[in-house]
Amino acid sequence: MTDSLTVRDNRTGLEYDVPILDGAIKAADLGKIKAGDDTPGLAVYDPGFVNTASCRSSVTYIDGEKGILEYRGFPIEQLAEKSSFLEVAYLLINGALPTKAEYDAWVHEITYHTFVHENVKSFMQGFRYDAHPMGMLMASVGALSTFYPDARNISDADNRHMQIVRMIAKMPTLGAWAFRHAQGKPYVYPDNDLGYTANFLSMLFKMSESKFEADERLVRALDVLFILHADHEQNCSTNAVRSVGSSQVDPYSAVAAGVGALYGPLHGGANEAVLRMLRRIGSKENIPSFIEGVKNGNEKLMGFGHRVYKNFDPRATIIKKACDDVFEVTGVNPLLEIAKELEKIALEDEYFIKRKLYPNVDFYSGLIYEAFQFPPEMFTVLFAIGRTPGWLAQWSELVQDKEQKIARPKQIYTGPRTLDFTPASERWA
Ligand code: CMC
C-alpha cells in the first residue's frame, strides 16, 4: 500500500497521484489539477479551516475524540497538578523543561520585566472610565511595539527572546491596570518580591496595605487556570497571531491581533457569556425553558461545544475540581448550582448528545473568576494572560519555519464581473 491518493478528474478523465504525508495531502498538489490549460487549479473550500492544517507544530497535541491535551508531550493533567505557570511557559517557549539554573534565570528575567514605561500608564489613563479591559489590553499590548521598535528584528533569536520575556512579564501589569482603571482606583506597581501570579493579584487588589498577601490556595488556583489556558494549538486567536505574524510584523502587533480574536464571544469571551447566561436563567426552575430555546435555535448554551473536543474537554474536568478548592476559601458561588443542573440536563438531552456537545473550559472558569471578585469583563483578560506563552511559542515557531509564507487564503469569487462604470454625476443626473 502506498501513501498516496489517486484522484480521477471526471472533467478531463485524467488521473493524478497525490502523495499523503502525515495524514495530509498538500493543497498545492491539488492545484496542479486543472480542467484546461487556462483554468485555475483545483482549490479546497474550507470556511473556518475546519479540515485544513496550516502548519507543522511541535507545541501542543490535542486528540479531541479521546479528550487528550499535551504541551510539548506532557499531559495537561500532570502539568496542572505538579508544575507552575512560569515553568509551563518556559516549556512551551523552549520545547523542554528547564534545569534549575535555567528556571531560576527565567523567573528572574520575567520578574524584572514586569514594569512598563510610565507613558504606558498615562495613555491607559486616557481610556474612558467604562472602557472594556480587553479593549484596553489589546490597545496597550499593541502599543508596546512603539516602545520597543527593535522588536521588529524578528530574525534575531536573542531579540525574539527579549520580546517574549517582556510580553509574558508585562501582560499581568497591563491586565491589572485595565481592571483598576474600570474601578477608578490607582494603578498598583508590580511587587517583584512576589511570584508571577501572587504579584498579579497584588496589582489587582492591593489598597493601602504595605504588602498584599493573597491566600496561597487562591494563588495556586489562578496559576492552574493560567496553565490550563496556556496553549491550545491552532485556535482562533493563535491563528490570528500566526496570520498577522506571517507578515513579519513585530510580536506585539501579532499578539494584539490574538487578543482581539480572543475577545469574541465564540472564543475567550465565552466565559463572560456563560456568567451572563447563568444570571439570566436565574433559578433551576427556568432551565427547561432555556434548554428548549437553545434546541429551537434561539440561542446557544454558552460554555458548551468545541471545534475539537467531541467527548470531553480535559481542561473542564480540572477546572471543576479547582472550583471546589476556590470555593473553600471564598464560599460557594450560588450560580454553581444552576451550572451543575444545566450541565446534568444538557448531558442527558438528545440534542446535545447527538451533536457531541460537552462543557468546555469556559463553562466553569467564569464561576471561579467571579469568586475572585472579578467582574465578567475581566474573564477574557485572564484567559489572555494565560494564553500569552502559547501565542509566543507558536509565533516563535512560525518565524523559524522555512515552509511558512505570508497567510493569504484563496476565495471563490461570487460577485459580478466586467460591469461598465458610469460616473456618479451621470448616474444621479
Ligand atoms: N449550544 C447549542 N448548540 C450548539 C452549541 C452550543 N453551545 N455549539 C454547537 N451547537 C450546535 C450547532 O448549532 C450545530 O447544530 P446543527 O448541526 O443542528 O446546525 C452543531 O452543534 C455543530 O456546531 P458548530 O457550530 O458547527 O460547531 P463549531 O465547531 O463550528 O463551533 C463552537 C464550536 C465552540 C464555536 C460552538 O460549539 C459554540 O459556539 N459554543 C458556544 C461558545 C463557547 O462556549 N465557546 C468557547 C469555546 S472553548 C474556549 C476556547 O477555546 O475559545
Boltz pocket constraint, residues with backbone or C-beta under 6 A from the ligand:
constraints:
  - pocket:
      binder: B
      contacts: [[A, 232], [A, 235], [A, 265], [A, 266], [A, 267], [A, 268], [A, 270], [A, 294], [A, 299], [A, 300], [A, 301], [A, 302], [A, 303], [A, 304], [A, 305], [A, 306], [A, 307], [A, 308], [A, 355], [A, 357], [A, 360], [A, 361], [A, 362]]
      max_distance: 6.0
